[in-house]
Amino acid sequence: MIQTRLKGMGVALITPFKEDESIDYDALMRLVDYLLQNNADFLCVLGTTAETPTLTEDEKNKIKNLVIERVNGRIPILLGVGGNNTRAIVESLKKDDFTGVDAILSVVPYYNKPSQEGIYQHYKAIAEATELPIVLYNVPGRTGVNMTAETT
């Protein structure tokens, strides 16, 4: 397993939008530059703060690629790879390029409200599909289900 140390000040990136609701990629790059210049220790890309559920797959891929290119290995990247469709996540982990990603952030499945065993099986499938470290993201206020300590 790949070892990654996420420590210090990690910043969850927002997705800046223009007046017409398109993504302001220039503003995103200015934000990344600012965070690099001000000693962020790692960046969380495409997490909840990024309004990820409102983005298309093309937009998510472009954000991921632009941030990875801009950071250029200077600090770790924690990439949000989650959802309620386990098979789709596993498929993405197997086919997409994760070069430049140091770890993934995966939210507890939402909407379906899985049992604790269902949550365990979800993360087990994800872990079997990647060598990247996984940060389990438990946010019951957003997902409607709480992952217990015993499940982790």
Secondary structure per residue as TSV (DSSP state, phi and psi in degrees):
chain	resnum	aa	ss	phi	psi
A	1	M	-	360.0	140.1
A	2	I	-	-69.9	135.9
A	3	Q	-	-103.0	128.6
A	4	T	-	-131.2	136.4
A	5	R	-	-107.5	106.3
A	6	L	-	-96.9	106.9
A	7	K	-	-143.6	161.9
A	8	G	S	85.6	-146.4
A	9	M	-	-92.3	105.4
A	10	G	E	-97.4	138.9
A	11	V	E	-117.7	126.5
A	12	A	E	-83.3	114.6
A	13	L	-	-70.7	141.2
A	14	I	-	-86.9	168.2
A	15	T	-	-108.7	110.1
A	16	P	-	-76.6	138.0
A	17	F	B	-117.7	152.7
A	18	K	-	-87.7	172.8
A	19	E	T	-56.6	-32.8
A	20	D	T	-85.6	9.4
A	21	E	S	74.4	8.6
A	22	S	-	-83.2	159.6
A	23	I	B	-74.8	135.4
A	24	D	-	-93.2	86.1
A	25	Y	H	-64.9	-32.9
A	26	D	H	-64.0	-43.3
A	27	A	H	-64.4	-37.0
A	28	L	H	-61.9	-43.2
A	29	M	H	-67.1	-36.6
A	30	R	H	-63.5	-39.5
A	31	L	H	-64.1	-45.8
A	32	V	H	-60.3	-45.4
A	33	D	H	-59.0	-44.3
A	34	Y	H	-59.8	-44.8
A	35	L	H	-67.2	-38.0
A	36	L	H	-64.8	-43.0
A	37	Q	H	-67.5	-24.0
A	38	N	T	-108.0	25.3
A	39	N	T	67.8	34.5
A	40	A	-	-61.0	140.5
A	41	D	S	-88.2	-26.9
A	42	F	E	-161.3	160.3
A	43	L	E	-117.6	137.4
A	44	C	E	-100.0	116.0
A	45	V	E	-108.5	131.8
A	46	L	S	65.4	42.1
A	47	G	S	-94.0	-164.4
A	48	T	G	-59.8	-42.0
A	49	T	G	-61.9	-22.8
A	50	A	G	-82.5	2.4
A	51	E	T	56.8	37.5
A	52	T	G	-53.5	-39.9
A	53	P	G	-62.2	-16.2
A	54	T	G	-94.4	-1.6
A	55	L	S	-97.2	149.7
A	56	T	-	-78.7	165.5
A	57	E	H	-62.0	-39.3
A	58	D	H	-62.4	-42.8
A	59	E	H	-63.8	-43.3
A	60	K	H	-62.1	-44.0
A	61	N	H	-63.9	-40.2
A	62	K	H	-65.8	-43.8
A	63	I	H	-59.8	-49.6
A	64	K	H	-54.9	-51.3
A	65	N	H	-66.1	-41.4
A	66	L	H	-64.0	-44.0
A	67	V	H	-66.6	-44.6
A	68	I	H	-59.4	-44.0
A	69	E	H	-62.8	-43.4
A	70	R	H	-68.2	-42.4
A	71	V	H	-68.4	-39.0
A	72	N	T	52.2	42.3
A	73	G	T	78.2	2.2
A	74	R	S	-68.6	-34.6
A	75	I	S	-140.6	158.9
A	76	P	-	-67.0	151.0
A	77	I	E	-113.3	123.6
A	78	L	E	-103.3	115.8
A	79	L	E	-106.0	128.3
A	80	G	E	-70.1	117.1
A	81	V	-	-135.5	90.3
A	82	G	-	-152.7	178.4
A	83	G	-	155.1	-172.7
A	84	N	S	-100.2	0.2
A	85	N	-	-107.6	94.7
A	86	T	H	-57.1	-45.3
A	87	R	H	-62.0	-39.5
A	88	A	H	-65.5	-38.8
A	89	I	H	-65.2	-46.7
A	90	V	H	-60.0	-43.4
A	91	E	H	-60.3	-44.3
A	92	S	H	-61.6	-43.6
A	93	L	H	-63.4	-30.5
A	94	K	H	-83.2	-29.8
A	95	K	H	-107.2	-27.2
A	96	D	S	-81.0	160.5
A	97	D	-	-90.4	121.0
A	98	F	-	-111.5	22.3
A	99	T	T	-60.5	129.8
A	100	G	T	92.8	-7.8
A	101	V	-	-95.6	131.0
A	102	D	-	-96.9	-25.6
A	103	A	E	-163.1	161.7
A	104	I	E	-116.1	149.6
A	105	L	E	-109.0	123.2
A	106	S	E	-129.3	119.3
A	107	V	E	-73.8	148.7
A	108	V	-	-57.9	136.9
A	109	P	-	-55.2	134.6
A	110	Y	-	-108.3	173.1
A	111	Y	S	69.5	-51.9
A	112	N	S	-73.5	-19.6
A	113	K	-	50.3	65.1
A	114	P	-	-68.6	158.0
A	115	S	-	-69.8	172.1
A	116	Q	H	-61.0	-38.4
A	117	E	H	-64.2	-38.8
A	118	G	H	-63.6	-40.0
A	119	I	H	-63.6	-45.0
A	120	Y	H	-58.4	-46.8
A	121	Q	H	-64.4	-36.2
A	122	H	H	-58.7	-53.6
A	123	Y	H	-69.5	-31.7
A	124	K	H	-62.0	-44.9
A	125	A	H	-62.5	-40.7
A	126	I	H	-64.1	-45.8
A	127	A	H	-62.0	-34.5
A	128	E	H	-74.8	-16.0
A	129	A	H	-95.2	-7.9
A	130	T	-	-146.4	154.2
A	131	E	S	-95.9	-6.7
A	132	L	S	-69.8	145.1
A	133	P	-	-62.1	149.3
A	134	I	E	-120.0	128.1
A	135	V	E	-97.1	119.4
A	136	L	E	-79.2	125.8
A	137	Y	E	-109.8	102.2
A	138	N	-	-102.8	109.8
A	139	V	-	-136.3	76.2
A	140	P	H	-57.8	-29.1
A	141	G	H	-64.1	-25.8
A	142	R	H	-96.9	-34.0
A	143	T	H	-94.8	-22.4
A	144	G	S	82.4	5.3
A	145	V	-	-143.5	142.9
A	146	N	-	-109.2	124.9
A	147	M	-	-81.5	122.1
A	148	T	-	-79.8	161.5
A	149	A	T	-60.4	-35.6
A	150	E	T	-63.0	-31.9
A	151	T	T	-70.4	-31.7
A	152	T	-	-75.7	360.0
